[in-house]
Amino acid sequence: MQTPTLRFPVVCPHCGNERLAELPVSDIADALIRHESIRLRAPCHHTGWTATAVQMEQLREYLAAVRVEECDSSNL
């Protein structure tokens, strides 16, 4: 069985290009619950950084949206 992942946009701090990043849902959820940092990566410059408070909140919202979609589709 595959590990569920969340794909979300990140903006490279070096060039400003937006790309999709992907992390395991369990890693994101654990970090958010524990108020721990999440490392983001931009593939264009092989750069990593710690998600800001705004980015953490966006990840929380993306995760909630996926959960809502999951619940909606299971009611079909």
HTML snippet that shows the backbone in 3Dmol.js (N, CA, C, O; Angstrom):
<script src="https://3Dmol.org/build/3Dmol-min.js"></script>
<div id="view" style="width:600px;height:400px;position:relative"></div>
<script>
const pdb = `
ATOM      1  N   MET A   1       0.847  -1.186   0.000  1.00  0.00           N
ATOM      2  CA  MET A   1       0.000   0.000   0.000  1.00  0.00           C
ATOM      3  C   MET A   1       0.888   1.243   0.000  1.00  0.00           C
ATOM      4  O   MET A   1       1.876   1.314   0.731  1.00  0.00           O
ATOM      5  N   GLN A   2       0.529   2.204  -0.815  1.00  0.00           N
ATOM      6  CA  GLN A   2       1.303   3.432  -0.923  1.00  0.00           C
ATOM      7  C   GLN A   2       1.015   4.375   0.226  1.00  0.00           C
ATOM      8  O   GLN A   2      -0.102   4.431   0.741  1.00  0.00           O
ATOM      9  N   THR A   3       2.041   5.118   0.622  1.00  0.00           N
ATOM     10  CA  THR A   3       1.883   6.132   1.656  1.00  0.00           C
ATOM     11  C   THR A   3       1.159   7.331   1.060  1.00  0.00           C
ATOM     12  O   THR A   3       1.595   7.855   0.035  1.00  0.00           O
ATOM     13  N   PRO A   4       0.055   7.786   1.679  1.00  0.00           N
ATOM     14  CA  PRO A   4      -0.642   8.965   1.158  1.00  0.00           C
ATOM     15  C   PRO A   4       0.249  10.208   1.253  1.00  0.00           C
ATOM     16  O   PRO A   4       0.913  10.440   2.263  1.00  0.00           O
ATOM     17  N   THR A   5       0.245  10.986   0.194  1.00  0.00           N
ATOM     18  CA  THR A   5       1.045  12.213   0.170  1.00  0.00           C
ATOM     19  C   THR A   5       0.159  13.410  -0.143  1.00  0.00           C
ATOM     20  O   THR A   5      -0.947  13.276  -0.667  1.00  0.00           O
ATOM     21  N   LEU A   6       0.673  14.564   0.189  1.00  0.00           N
ATOM     22  CA  LEU A   6      -0.003  15.821  -0.110  1.00  0.00           C
ATOM     23  C   LEU A   6       0.892  16.611  -1.047  1.00  0.00           C
ATOM     24  O   LEU A   6       2.062  16.848  -0.746  1.00  0.00           O
ATOM     25  N   ARG A   7       0.345  17.018  -2.178  1.00  0.00           N
ATOM     26  CA  ARG A   7       1.073  17.871  -3.119  1.00  0.00           C
ATOM     27  C   ARG A   7       0.588  19.297  -2.922  1.00  0.00           C
ATOM     28  O   ARG A   7      -0.612  19.554  -2.825  1.00  0.00           O
ATOM     29  N   PHE A   8       1.537  20.218  -2.864  1.00  0.00           N
ATOM     30  CA  PHE A   8       1.202  21.608  -2.586  1.00  0.00           C
ATOM     31  C   PHE A   8       2.247  22.511  -3.238  1.00  0.00           C
ATOM     32  O   PHE A   8       3.381  22.086  -3.457  1.00  0.00           O
ATOM     33  N   PRO A   9       1.874  23.750  -3.550  1.00  0.00           N
ATOM     34  CA  PRO A   9       2.824  24.653  -4.206  1.00  0.00           C
ATOM     35  C   PRO A   9       3.832  25.237  -3.224  1.00  0.00           C
ATOM     36  O   PRO A   9       3.503  25.557  -2.082  1.00  0.00           O
ATOM     37  N   VAL A  10       5.067  25.367  -3.699  1.00  0.00           N
ATOM     38  CA  VAL A  10       6.114  26.081  -2.961  1.00  0.00           C
ATOM     39  C   VAL A  10       6.752  27.071  -3.930  1.00  0.00           C
ATOM     40  O   VAL A  10       6.808  26.831  -5.136  1.00  0.00           O
ATOM     41  N   VAL A  11       7.225  28.173  -3.392  1.00  0.00           N
ATOM     42  CA  VAL A  11       7.898  29.187  -4.198  1.00  0.00           C
ATOM     43  C   VAL A  11       9.371  29.193  -3.805  1.00  0.00           C
ATOM     44  O   VAL A  11       9.713  29.367  -2.635  1.00  0.00           O
ATOM     45  N   CYS A  12      10.230  29.003  -4.789  1.00  0.00           N
ATOM     46  CA  CYS A  12      11.667  28.984  -4.543  1.00  0.00           C
ATOM     47  C   CYS A  12      12.109  30.353  -4.030  1.00  0.00           C
ATOM     48  O   CYS A  12      11.811  31.371  -4.654  1.00  0.00           O
ATOM     49  N   PRO A  13      12.818  30.388  -2.898  1.00  0.00           N
ATOM     50  CA  PRO A  13      13.270  31.663  -2.355  1.00  0.00           C
ATOM     51  C   PRO A  13      14.373  32.314  -3.193  1.00  0.00           C
ATOM     52  O   PRO A  13      14.669  33.495  -3.011  1.00  0.00           O
ATOM     53  N   HIS A  14      14.980  31.563  -4.103  1.00  0.00           N
ATOM     54  CA  HIS A  14      16.057  32.113  -4.932  1.00  0.00           C
ATOM     55  C   HIS A  14      15.549  32.738  -6.223  1.00  0.00           C
ATOM     56  O   HIS A  14      15.942  33.850  -6.574  1.00  0.00           O
ATOM     57  N   CYS A  15      14.670  32.019  -6.937  1.00  0.00           N
ATOM     58  CA  CYS A  15      14.241  32.502  -8.257  1.00  0.00           C
ATOM     59  C   CYS A  15      12.769  32.882  -8.326  1.00  0.00           C
ATOM     60  O   CYS A  15      12.339  33.500  -9.300  1.00  0.00           O
ATOM     61  N   GLY A  16      11.985  32.523  -7.305  1.00  0.00           N
ATOM     62  CA  GLY A  16      10.570  32.861  -7.292  1.00  0.00           C
ATOM     63  C   GLY A  16       9.690  31.931  -8.103  1.00  0.00           C
ATOM     64  O   GLY A  16       8.484  32.160  -8.202  1.00  0.00           O
ATOM     65  N   ASN A  17      10.270  30.873  -8.692  1.00  0.00           N
ATOM     66  CA  ASN A  17       9.459  29.911  -9.440  1.00  0.00           C
ATOM     67  C   ASN A  17       8.589  29.108  -8.485  1.00  0.00           C
ATOM     68  O   ASN A  17       9.015  28.734  -7.392  1.00  0.00           O
ATOM     69  N   GLU A  18       7.365  28.853  -8.921  1.00  0.00           N
ATOM     70  CA  GLU A  18       6.451  28.035  -8.123  1.00  0.00           C
ATOM     71  C   GLU A  18       6.453  26.623  -8.674  1.00  0.00           C
ATOM     72  O   GLU A  18       6.318  26.413  -9.879  1.00  0.00           O
ATOM     73  N   ARG A  19       6.606  25.664  -7.785  1.00  0.00           N
ATOM     74  CA  ARG A  19       6.607  24.240  -8.131  1.00  0.00           C
ATOM     75  C   ARG A  19       5.732  23.489  -7.137  1.00  0.00           C
ATOM     76  O   ARG A  19       5.390  24.004  -6.073  1.00  0.00           O
ATOM     77  N   LEU A  20       5.379  22.276  -7.500  1.00  0.00           N
ATOM     78  CA  LEU A  20       4.643  21.427  -6.569  1.00  0.00           C
ATOM     79  C   LEU A  20       5.628  20.612  -5.744  1.00  0.00           C
ATOM     80  O   LEU A  20       6.543  19.985  -6.279  1.00  0.00           O
ATOM     81  N   ALA A  21       5.426  20.632  -4.454  1.00  0.00           N
ATOM     82  CA  ALA A  21       6.189  19.793  -3.532  1.00  0.00           C
ATOM     83  C   ALA A  21       5.272  18.664  -3.092  1.00  0.00           C
ATOM     84  O   ALA A  21       4.053  18.746  -3.239  1.00  0.00           O
ATOM     85  N   GLU A  22       5.859  17.631  -2.561  1.00  0.00           N
ATOM     86  CA  GLU A  22       5.070  16.484  -2.098  1.00  0.00           C
ATOM     87  C   GLU A  22       5.705  15.926  -0.839  1.00  0.00           C
ATOM     88  O   GLU A  22       6.903  15.644  -0.802  1.00  0.00           O
ATOM     89  N   LEU A  23       4.888  15.772   0.188  1.00  0.00           N
ATOM     90  CA  LEU A  23       5.333  15.200   1.459  1.00  0.00           C
ATOM     91  C   LEU A  23       4.293  14.200   1.943  1.00  0.00           C
ATOM     92  O   LEU A  23       3.113  14.325   1.615  1.00  0.00           O
ATOM     93  N   PRO A  24       4.718  13.213   2.718  1.00  0.00           N
ATOM     94  CA  PRO A  24       3.746  12.274   3.289  1.00  0.00           C
ATOM     95  C   PRO A  24       2.759  13.002   4.208  1.00  0.00           C
ATOM     96  O   PRO A  24       3.152  13.848   5.011  1.00  0.00           O
ATOM     97  N   VAL A  25       1.498  12.667   4.080  1.00  0.00           N
ATOM     98  CA  VAL A  25       0.448  13.271   4.911  1.00  0.00           C
ATOM     99  C   VAL A  25       0.764  13.061   6.386  1.00  0.00           C
ATOM    100  O   VAL A  25       0.578  13.971   7.194  1.00  0.00           O
ATOM    101  N   SER A  26       1.238  11.880   6.742  1.00  0.00           N
ATOM    102  CA  SER A  26       1.522  11.593   8.156  1.00  0.00           C
ATOM    103  C   SER A  26       2.613  12.506   8.711  1.00  0.00           C
ATOM    104  O   SER A  26       2.534  12.926   9.865  1.00  0.00           O
ATOM    105  N   ASP A  27       3.633  12.821   7.902  1.00  0.00           N
ATOM    106  CA  ASP A  27       4.706  13.715   8.358  1.00  0.00           C
ATOM    107  C   ASP A  27       4.175  15.127   8.598  1.00  0.00           C
ATOM    108  O   ASP A  27       4.522  15.770   9.589  1.00  0.00           O
ATOM    109  N   ILE A  28       3.333  15.599   7.682  1.00  0.00           N
ATOM    110  CA  ILE A  28       2.764  16.943   7.820  1.00  0.00           C
ATOM    111  C   ILE A  28       1.856  17.004   9.041  1.00  0.00           C
ATOM    112  O   ILE A  28       1.955  17.924   9.852  1.00  0.00           O
ATOM    113  N   ALA A  29       0.973  16.021   9.169  1.00  0.00           N
ATOM    114  CA  ALA A  29       0.026  16.007  10.286  1.00  0.00           C
ATOM    115  C   ALA A  29       0.757  15.936  11.624  1.00  0.00           C
ATOM    116  O   ALA A  29       0.413  16.660  12.558  1.00  0.00           O
ATOM    117  N   ASP A  30       1.761  15.072  11.720  1.00  0.00           N
ATOM    118  CA  ASP A  30       2.529  14.955  12.972  1.00  0.00           C
ATOM    119  C   ASP A  30       3.194  16.271  13.341  1.00  0.00           C
ATOM    120  O   ASP A  30       3.132  16.700  14.493  1.00  0.00           O
ATOM    121  N   ALA A  31       3.833  16.914  12.361  1.00  0.00           N
ATOM    122  CA  ALA A  31       4.519  18.189  12.625  1.00  0.00           C
ATOM    123  C   ALA A  31       3.534  19.264  13.060  1.00  0.00           C
ATOM    124  O   ALA A  31       3.828  20.042  13.968  1.00  0.00           O
ATOM    125  N   LEU A  32       2.368  19.317  12.420  1.00  0.00           N
ATOM    126  CA  LEU A  32       1.378  20.328  12.783  1.00  0.00           C
ATOM    127  C   LEU A  32       0.826  20.090  14.187  1.00  0.00           C
ATOM    128  O   LEU A  32       0.655  21.029  14.964  1.00  0.00           O
ATOM    129  N   ILE A  33       0.551  18.835  14.501  1.00  0.00           N
ATOM    130  CA  ILE A  33       0.023  18.496  15.832  1.00  0.00           C
ATOM    131  C   ILE A  33       1.040  18.823  16.919  1.00  0.00           C
ATOM    132  O   ILE A  33       0.682  19.328  17.983  1.00  0.00           O
ATOM    133  N   ARG A  34       2.305  18.534  16.646  1.00  0.00           N
ATOM    134  CA  ARG A  34       3.364  18.724  17.646  1.00  0.00           C
ATOM    135  C   ARG A  34       3.982  20.128  17.619  1.00  0.00           C
ATOM    136  O   ARG A  34       4.889  20.437  18.391  1.00  0.00           O
ATOM    137  N   HIS A  35       3.472  20.966  16.715  1.00  0.00           N
ATOM    138  CA  HIS A  35       4.017  22.329  16.551  1.00  0.00           C
ATOM    139  C   HIS A  35       5.512  22.288  16.235  1.00  0.00           C
ATOM    140  O   HIS A  35       6.296  23.087  16.747  1.00  0.00           O
ATOM    141  N   GLU A  36       5.884  21.338  15.381  1.00  0.00           N
ATOM    142  CA  GLU A  36       7.267  21.204  14.944  1.00  0.00           C
ATOM    143  C   GLU A  36       7.427  21.806  13.557  1.00  0.00           C
ATOM    144  O   GLU A  36       6.449  21.995  12.835  1.00  0.00           O
ATOM    145  N   SER A  37       8.653  22.100  13.196  1.00  0.00           N
ATOM    146  CA  SER A  37       8.909  22.706  11.893  1.00  0.00           C
ATOM    147  C   SER A  37       8.786  21.671  10.778  1.00  0.00           C
ATOM    148  O   SER A  37       8.909  20.467  11.000  1.00  0.00           O
ATOM    149  N   ILE A  38       8.542  22.174   9.588  1.00  0.00           N
ATOM    150  CA  ILE A  38       8.470  21.350   8.386  1.00  0.00           C
ATOM    151  C   ILE A  38       9.485  21.916   7.402  1.00  0.00           C
ATOM    152  O   ILE A  38       9.518  23.120   7.148  1.00  0.00           O
ATOM    153  N   ARG A  39      10.306  21.037   6.856  1.00  0.00           N
ATOM    154  CA  ARG A  39      11.294  21.454   5.865  1.00  0.00           C
ATOM    155  C   ARG A  39      10.670  21.382   4.478  1.00  0.00           C
ATOM    156  O   ARG A  39      10.089  20.367   4.094  1.00  0.00           O
ATOM    157  N   LEU A  40      10.799  22.461   3.744  1.00  0.00           N
ATOM    158  CA  LEU A  40      10.323  22.521   2.368  1.00  0.00           C
ATOM    159  C   LEU A  40      11.526  22.535   1.441  1.00  0.00           C
ATOM    160  O   LEU A  40      12.621  22.941   1.831  1.00  0.00           O
ATOM    161  N   ARG A  41      11.310  22.084   0.200  1.00  0.00           N
ATOM    162  CA  ARG A  41      12.395  22.063  -0.782  1.00  0.00           C
ATOM    163  C   ARG A  41      11.916  22.613  -2.112  1.00  0.00           C
ATOM    164  O   ARG A  41      10.773  22.412  -2.522  1.00  0.00           O
ATOM    165  N   ALA A  42      12.828  23.314  -2.772  1.00  0.00           N
ATOM    166  CA  ALA A  42      12.577  23.797  -4.130  1.00  0.00           C
ATOM    167  C   ALA A  42      13.514  23.031  -5.063  1.00  0.00           C
ATOM    168  O   ALA A  42      14.733  23.166  -4.957  1.00  0.00           O
ATOM    169  N   PRO A  43      12.966  22.239  -5.965  1.00  0.00           N
ATOM    170  CA  PRO A  43      13.812  21.410  -6.821  1.00  0.00           C
ATOM    171  C   PRO A  43      14.671  22.201  -7.812  1.00  0.00           C
ATOM    172  O   PRO A  43      15.717  21.717  -8.244  1.00  0.00           O
ATOM    173  N   CYS A  44      14.245  23.391  -8.166  1.00  0.00           N
ATOM    174  CA  CYS A  44      14.990  24.158  -9.169  1.00  0.00           C
ATOM    175  C   CYS A  44      16.373  24.574  -8.686  1.00  0.00           C
ATOM    176  O   CYS A  44      17.301  24.648  -9.491  1.00  0.00           O
ATOM    177  N   HIS A  45      16.536  24.848  -7.394  1.00  0.00           N
ATOM    178  CA  HIS A  45      17.827  25.244  -6.852  1.00  0.00           C
ATOM    179  C   HIS A  45      18.308  24.285  -5.753  1.00  0.00           C
ATOM    180  O   HIS A  45      19.261  24.583  -5.033  1.00  0.00           O
ATOM    181  N   HIS A  46      17.649  23.154  -5.636  1.00  0.00           N
ATOM    182  CA  HIS A  46      18.001  22.166  -4.604  1.00  0.00           C
ATOM    183  C   HIS A  46      18.187  22.844  -3.256  1.00  0.00           C
ATOM    184  O   HIS A  46      19.144  22.584  -2.526  1.00  0.00           O
ATOM    185  N   THR A  47      17.262  23.700  -2.962  1.00  0.00           N
ATOM    186  CA  THR A  47      17.306  24.511  -1.742  1.00  0.00           C
ATOM    187  C   THR A  47      16.243  24.040  -0.779  1.00  0.00           C
ATOM    188  O   THR A  47      15.143  23.672  -1.188  1.00  0.00           O
ATOM    189  N   GLY A  48      16.570  24.050   0.501  1.00  0.00           N
ATOM    190  CA  GLY A  48      15.608  23.710   1.535  1.00  0.00           C
ATOM    191  C   GLY A  48      15.500  24.828   2.549  1.00  0.00           C
ATOM    192  O   GLY A  48      16.455  25.575   2.767  1.00  0.00           O
ATOM    193  N   TRP A  49      14.339  24.944   3.169  1.00  0.00           N
ATOM    194  CA  TRP A  49      14.115  25.958   4.203  1.00  0.00           C
ATOM    195  C   TRP A  49      13.020  25.478   5.130  1.00  0.00           C
ATOM    196  O   TRP A  49      12.255  24.572   4.800  1.00  0.00           O
ATOM    197  N   THR A  50      12.956  26.092   6.279  1.00  0.00           N
ATOM    198  CA  THR A  50      11.913  25.782   7.249  1.00  0.00           C
ATOM    199  C   THR A  50      10.670  26.589   6.894  1.00  0.00           C
ATOM    200  O   THR A  50      10.745  27.795   6.661  1.00  0.00           O
ATOM    201  N   ALA A  51       9.539  25.914   6.857  1.00  0.00           N
ATOM    202  CA  ALA A  51       8.278  26.589   6.520  1.00  0.00           C
ATOM    203  C   ALA A  51       8.003  27.723   7.505  1.00  0.00           C
ATOM    204  O   ALA A  51       8.207  27.580   8.711  1.00  0.00           O
ATOM    205  N   THR A  52       7.541  28.839   6.973  1.00  0.00           N
ATOM    206  CA  THR A  52       7.167  29.977   7.808  1.00  0.00           C
ATOM    207  C   THR A  52       5.826  29.689   8.479  1.00  0.00           C
ATOM    208  O   THR A  52       5.170  28.695   8.166  1.00  0.00           O
ATOM    209  N   ALA A  53       5.429  30.545   9.384  1.00  0.00           N
ATOM    210  CA  ALA A  53       4.126  30.400  10.045  1.00  0.00           C
ATOM    211  C   ALA A  53       3.000  30.434   9.012  1.00  0.00           C
ATOM    212  O   ALA A  53       2.033  29.680   9.122  1.00  0.00           O
ATOM    213  N   VAL A  54       3.123  31.295   8.025  1.00  0.00           N
ATOM    214  CA  VAL A  54       2.098  31.395   6.969  1.00  0.00           C
ATOM    215  C   VAL A  54       2.062  30.101   6.160  1.00  0.00           C
ATOM    216  O   VAL A  54       0.982  29.592   5.860  1.00  0.00           O
ATOM    217  N   GLN A  55       3.216  29.568   5.806  1.00  0.00           N
ATOM    218  CA  GLN A  55       3.264  28.317   5.052  1.00  0.00           C
ATOM    219  C   GLN A  55       2.720  27.150   5.874  1.00  0.00           C
ATOM    220  O   GLN A  55       2.059  26.264   5.333  1.00  0.00           O
ATOM    221  N   MET A  56       2.995  27.145   7.169  1.00  0.00           N
ATOM    222  CA  MET A  56       2.457  26.090   8.045  1.00  0.00           C
ATOM    223  C   MET A  56       0.931  26.153   8.057  1.00  0.00           C
ATOM    224  O   MET A  56       0.265  25.120   7.991  1.00  0.00           O
ATOM    225  N   GLU A  57       0.379  27.360   8.140  1.00  0.00           N
ATOM    226  CA  GLU A  57      -1.074  27.520   8.132  1.00  0.00           C
ATOM    227  C   GLU A  57      -1.655  27.065   6.790  1.00  0.00           C
ATOM    228  O   GLU A  57      -2.716  26.443   6.750  1.00  0.00           O
ATOM    229  N   GLN A  58      -0.963  27.374   5.700  1.00  0.00           N
ATOM    230  CA  GLN A  58      -1.422  26.919   4.386  1.00  0.00           C
ATOM    231  C   GLN A  58      -1.417  25.400   4.315  1.00  0.00           C
ATOM    232  O   GLN A  58      -2.347  24.809   3.765  1.00  0.00           O
ATOM    233  N   LEU A  59      -0.398  24.762   4.856  1.00  0.00           N
ATOM    234  CA  LEU A  59      -0.358  23.298   4.872  1.00  0.00           C
ATOM    235  C   LEU A  59      -1.518  22.736   5.691  1.00  0.00           C
ATOM    236  O   LEU A  59      -2.124  21.733   5.314  1.00  0.00           O
ATOM    237  N   ARG A  60      -1.818  23.385   6.803  1.00  0.00           N
ATOM    238  CA  ARG A  60      -2.958  22.968   7.629  1.00  0.00           C
ATOM    239  C   ARG A  60      -4.258  23.055   6.813  1.00  0.00           C
ATOM    240  O   ARG A  60      -5.096  22.155   6.874  1.00  0.00           O
ATOM    241  N   GLU A  61      -4.413  24.134   6.057  1.00  0.00           N
ATOM    242  CA  GLU A  61      -5.617  24.318   5.236  1.00  0.00           C
ATOM    243  C   GLU A  61      -5.677  23.302   4.098  1.00  0.00           C
ATOM    244  O   GLU A  61      -6.745  22.763   3.810  1.00  0.00           O
ATOM    245  N   TYR A  62      -4.538  23.031   3.445  1.00  0.00           N
ATOM    246  CA  TYR A  62      -4.515  22.024   2.380  1.00  0.00           C
ATOM    247  C   TYR A  62      -4.896  20.656   2.935  1.00  0.00           C
ATOM    248  O   TYR A  62      -5.668  19.920   2.321  1.00  0.00           O
ATOM    249  N   LEU A  63      -4.357  20.328   4.085  1.00  0.00           N
ATOM    250  CA  LEU A  63      -4.649  19.039   4.706  1.00  0.00           C
ATOM    251  C   LEU A  63      -6.132  18.937   5.074  1.00  0.00           C
ATOM    252  O   LEU A  63      -6.745  17.887   4.882  1.00  0.00           O
ATOM    253  N   ALA A  64      -6.703  20.010   5.595  1.00  0.00           N
ATOM    254  CA  ALA A  64      -8.128  20.023   5.936  1.00  0.00           C
ATOM    255  C   ALA A  64      -8.986  19.888   4.685  1.00  0.00           C
ATOM    256  O   ALA A  64     -10.014  19.210   4.709  1.00  0.00           O
ATOM    257  N   ALA A  65      -8.573  20.526   3.593  1.00  0.00           N
ATOM    258  CA  ALA A  65      -9.339  20.449   2.350  1.00  0.00           C
ATOM    259  C   ALA A  65      -9.328  19.031   1.795  1.00  0.00           C
ATOM    260  O   ALA A  65     -10.342  18.550   1.289  1.00  0.00           O
ATOM    261  N   VAL A  66      -8.198  18.371   1.889  1.00  0.00           N
ATOM    262  CA  VAL A  66      -8.108  16.984   1.420  1.00  0.00           C
ATOM    263  C   VAL A  66      -9.015  16.101   2.258  1.00  0.00           C
ATOM    264  O   VAL A  66      -9.697  15.228   1.721  1.00  0.00           O
ATOM    265  N   ARG A  67      -9.033  16.313   3.558  1.00  0.00           N
ATOM    266  CA  ARG A  67      -9.880  15.516   4.449  1.00  0.00           C
ATOM    267  C   ARG A  67     -11.351  15.731   4.129  1.00  0.00           C
ATOM    268  O   ARG A  67     -12.128  14.777   4.125  1.00  0.00           O
ATOM    269  N   VAL A  68     -11.739  16.967   3.863  1.00  0.00           N
ATOM    270  CA  VAL A  68     -13.135  17.268   3.515  1.00  0.00           C
ATOM    271  C   VAL A  68     -13.495  16.581   2.209  1.00  0.00           C
ATOM    272  O   VAL A  68     -14.566  15.983   2.108  1.00  0.00           O
ATOM    273  N   GLU A  69     -12.623  16.651   1.204  1.00  0.00           N
ATOM    274  CA  GLU A  69     -12.882  15.989  -0.072  1.00  0.00           C
ATOM    275  C   GLU A  69     -13.004  14.487   0.118  1.00  0.00           C
ATOM    276  O   GLU A  69     -13.861  13.848  -0.494  1.00  0.00           O
ATOM    277  N   GLU A  70     -12.152  13.921   0.961  1.00  0.00           N
ATOM    278  CA  GLU A  70     -12.184  12.497   1.233  1.00  0.00           C
ATOM    279  C   GLU A  70     -13.523  12.100   1.841  1.00  0.00           C
ATOM    280  O   GLU A  70     -14.106  11.088   1.452  1.00  0.00           O
ATOM    281  N   CYS A  71     -14.011  12.886   2.790  1.00  0.00           N
ATOM    282  CA  CYS A  71     -15.295  12.619   3.442  1.00  0.00           C
ATOM    283  C   CYS A  71     -16.437  12.756   2.447  1.00  0.00           C
ATOM    284  O   CYS A  71     -17.353  11.933   2.440  1.00  0.00           O
ATOM    285  N   ASP A  72     -16.396  13.780   1.611  1.00  0.00           N
ATOM    286  CA  ASP A  72     -17.450  13.988   0.623  1.00  0.00           C
ATOM    287  C   ASP A  72     -17.529  12.829  -0.367  1.00  0.00           C
ATOM    288  O   ASP A  72     -18.627  12.382  -0.697  1.00  0.00           O
ATOM    289  N   SER A  73     -16.406  12.343  -0.838  1.00  0.00           N
ATOM    290  CA  SER A  73     -16.416  11.258  -1.820  1.00  0.00           C
ATOM    291  C   SER A  73     -16.805   9.923  -1.198  1.00  0.00           C
ATOM    292  O   SER A  73     -17.293   9.042  -1.905  1.00  0.00           O
ATOM    293  N   SER A  74     -16.601   9.753   0.101  1.00  0.00           N
ATOM    294  CA  SER A  74     -16.984   8.493   0.737  1.00  0.00           C
ATOM    295  C   SER A  74     -18.500   8.417   0.963  1.00  0.00           C
ATOM    296  O   SER A  74     -19.039   7.341   1.222  1.00  0.00           O
ATOM    297  N   ASN A  75     -19.173   9.552   0.864  1.00  0.00           N
ATOM    298  CA  ASN A  75     -20.634   9.569   1.042  1.00  0.00           C
ATOM    299  C   ASN A  75     -21.386   9.251  -0.243  1.00  0.00           C
ATOM    300  O   ASN A  75     -22.616   9.191  -0.246  1.00  0.00           O
ATOM    301  N   LEU A  76     -20.657   9.047  -1.332  1.00  0.00           N
ATOM    302  CA  LEU A  76     -21.311   8.770  -2.629  1.00  0.00           C
ATOM    303  C   LEU A  76     -21.806   7.356  -2.701  1.00  0.00           C
ATOM    304  O   LEU A  76     -22.378   6.953  -3.713  1.00  0.00           O
TER     305      LEU A  76
END
`;
const viewer = $3Dmol.createViewer("view");
viewer.addModel(pdb, "pdb");
viewer.setStyle({}, {cartoon: {color: "spectrum"}});
viewer.zoomTo();
viewer.render();
</script>
